[in-house]
Amino acid sequence: MPKKGLLERLAERPVVGDGSQCMTLEKRGYCRAGPWTPEAVLLYPDAVRQLLREYLRAGADVIQTPCFYSSDGKLERTNASSFTAEAINEAACKMAREVANEGDAIVCGSLSPVQAYVNSEGTEATRKEFERQLDVFLKYDVDFVLAEFFGHVEEIELCIDVMKTAKKPIAATLRIGPLGDKNGVSVEKCAIRMAKAGADLVGINCLYDFDTCLKTLKRMKTALDKEGLKPYLMCQPLGWRCPEVENEFDGYLTLPEAPLCLEPRTATRVEVHKFARAAYELGTRYIGGCCGMEPHHIRAIAQELAPERKKNPPVNDMCPPLGEMLNLSAFSQIQEKSSKDYWYSVVPGSGRPFNPALSKPVSN
């Protein structure tokens, strides 16, 4: 039986995306901190493949091609010019399809912001960089295309226009919070412009945590509804808590702890359950993760939305939600914790009594 496509799935139920790739691979020793480029698909393919399999087992409906920031301009600027974007993207497409075919997942081809736009080289040069990214996704027939981590709605509009030539479903996400894009375009106008440009899904990814994303999504939905526009809403948030950067254009990147000391801010799986429910009730129908969202976080999304999705994630055979097997522990104090009510009432500590709860953002 052929797999259902993205829009068919969204018409029936919420879709769960996968999570962090480059940041997680860096923790595991397979990505350069700073450049965050994906040459590991060529150098260490087994490591990348293993991560994708973990997302599939966690319950992801979508496997994203592991080629974030793979454009020739970005690779050259970050001293990775011995690799071509085409070679990386081809390997990423093959790998994503291989893993997706081990389950019922579909493949997303991800396009990133380009140096031509950053360098103000003009519309034609910018479009050509997007076209080069898109060509390999067409060659390997990904199931849909995504423009992600864009800071300017003007640039993502150009990318959407290029992606329309693929004749595939289009998703578009900006890395924005309540301040809007980096040119000062409001959240509301960004959502409307992405939808009018031709995106089937619009939303946000990265830079901000659950609470900030929910506020931004609500504003997007209100604006879209007011305009009579009906794209699906999409969100792939951070896996760290960072409320103090809500009004920083660069989000968590302004934290003193970023990027190498963020572990104390890691969201708990219970917080992910709560976020997934809140996002769904707000109207978001594609929920995945970005930096810091690990396989166990994606598992929490899939488990929380199992009733709406009408299926459990594969991982439930060993890891049912919210400690359902804890009653089998040899320790009575653990046995008493095998309920949702218990875990929803927990206020987690950090184990660092002399550390501040918040940090002062460092802006450019």
Secondary structure, DSSP 8 states (H G I E B T S, - for coil): -----HHHHHHHS-EE----SHHHHHHHT-S-TTT---THHHH-HHHHHHHHHHHHHHT-SEEE-S-TT--HHHHHHTT-TTS-HHHHHHHHHHHHHHHHTTTT-EEEEEE---HHHHTT--HHHHHHHHHHHHHHHHHTT-SEEEEEEES-HHHHHHHHHHHGGG-S-EEEEE--BTTBSTT---HHHHHHHHHHHT-SEEEEESSS-HHHHHHHHHHHHHHHHHHT---EEEEE--SB--GGGTT-TTGGGGSTTTTTS-GGGB--HHHHHHHHHHHHHHTEEEE---TT--HHHHHHHHHHTHHHHTS--GGGGT--GGGTTGGGSSSHHHHTT-SHHHHHH-----S-TTS-SS------
